[in-house]
């Protein structure tokens, strides 16, 4: 018996490690579209794993990522595939390259080009597949299915059409140029400022604006310093006219002190005539709450002594005489 048991163990040990596959049953496939002005998401829940989702942020193209809520991936590398459907004879799988795998809730995130090819593949009936080697020698595979994708992608496009032109990382550092050498805002500068304003109106947590005015070295230092101040004032006036409170704006001016490029030719000098904008989120101070005082306890009023009742006289009896 012991020899038979050892023989069975030897057989099992010689078998190749099995692949672990995560895929939602065909009849349960659904796509969800969620989003706002800042980000849109198109996701397919994956049974026992989490979800695969396309994410497009304002000012960017979509990427594809995995959300692992029911399974933890080991760090390493995975292969991304746009797999051909079994009912499409003659088509082969498309290898879209390797993607780094990490830990945490979002262990897998493609680049924009890979996500674009996955979307094109889904429209053709292909399935996004992520294959990841496990430490025990086996493999793990996560697969999404293209069922109902076309309708969901249309809803996703409606969401992305409402995204802001830029996200916070893109808009927080803006540069307003004055290539003509004056202090007037040209059409390009106003378009750039309108983009900044659109983001600030959509995200009220952005409540600080720092303006730094600059010049080239064409004039003397006093003239250049005044030019940089007036350029910063021109930007501040535009922001204020569009509703930005003046107390949220910090204005500085530096003249020719901080050039972007050497002032060696006209093109470089034009680049140095600018106002830099920096947006920030500063927590508003919370008003101090005064401690609630305990109500004062008034002493109980002293009670007057009860009057001694006068002796009553019997009905018809004469009152007693005093001497």
C-alpha positions, 0 to 999 in steps of 0.5 A, a space after each residue: 500500500 505504501 509503495 502504491 501511495 508513493 507511486 501515485 505521488 510520483 505521478 502527480 508530481 510529474 504532471 505539469 502545473 495547471 493554469 488558473 483561469 479567471 473568467 465570468 460565465 458568458 450569460 453573466 457578462 456585463 459592462 459598466 460605464 461610470 465617470 464624471 468630468 475628470 475620469 471615465 471608466 468602462 469595466 467588466 467584472 470578473 468572477 472571483 478576481 475583480 474587474 478589468 477596466 478601461 480608464 480615460 482621464 481628462 487630457 489623456 487617452 485610455 489605458 487598461 488595468 486590472 483591479 484585483 479585489 478577490 485575488 492577489 498577484 505576485 510581482 513580475 511580468 505578464 503577457 497581454 494578448 488580444 485573443 481571437 474568438 473560437 468562431 473566427 477561423 483563420 485568425 490568430 492571437 495578437 501578442 501586445 507585449 509585456 506589462 509589469 505586474 505589481 502588488 495592491 488593488 491595481 497590479 496591472 496597468 497598460 500603456 495607451 497604445 496597448 489599450 487602443 489595440 485592445 479596444 480595436 480587438 474587442 470591436 472585432 470580437 477578440 478577448 483581452 487576455 492577461 497571462 502571468 507565470 506563477 511562482 510554483 511553475 503554473 500560470 494564471 490567466 485573466 480573460 474578458 469577453 467581447 459580449 455586449 462591448 459595442 453598446 457599452 463602448 458607445 456609452 463610454 465615448 459619450 462619457 469621454 466627450 464630456 471630459 475636461 481638456 486637461 487633468 490636474 497634473 497637466 493644468 497645475 503648471 501653466 505658462 502664459 507667453 507674451 511673445 510680442 514683448 508687451 503686456 497684453 494677453 493675446 488670443 493664445 494666452 486667453 485660450 490657455 487661461 480659459 482652460 485653467 479657469 474651466 478646471 478651477 470651476 469644475 474642481 473647487 478644491 483648487 483654491 490657490 493660484 500663484 503667478 510669477 511674472 518674467 521678462 527677457 533682458 532687453 531693457 534695464 533691470 528696473 524696466 524689466 522688473 516693472 514689465 514682469 509685474 504688469 504681465 502678472 497683473 494682466 493675468 491676475 485681472 483676467 482671472 478676477 474678471 472670470 470670478 477667481 477671488 483676489 484673496 486666492 491669488 499670489 502675485 510675484 515678479 522677477 524681471 530677467 532673473 529666471 530665464 527659461 533659455 539664454 537670452 541669445 536670440 529673438 526666439 529665446 527672448 520671446 520664450 522668456 517673456 512669460 507668466 508662470 501659473 501654479 495651482 494648488 489645493 490648500 485646506 481651508 482652516 476650520 473655525 474653532 469650536 468653542 467648548 460648550 460650557 456646562 449650564 450654571 446651577 442656581 442655588 435653591 431659593 431659601 424657603 421662608 419658615 412656615 407661619 404658625 397658624 393662629 389658634 382657631 376658636 370654636 364656633 360660637 365661643 368667645 375669644 380668650 381675654 389677655 391681661 
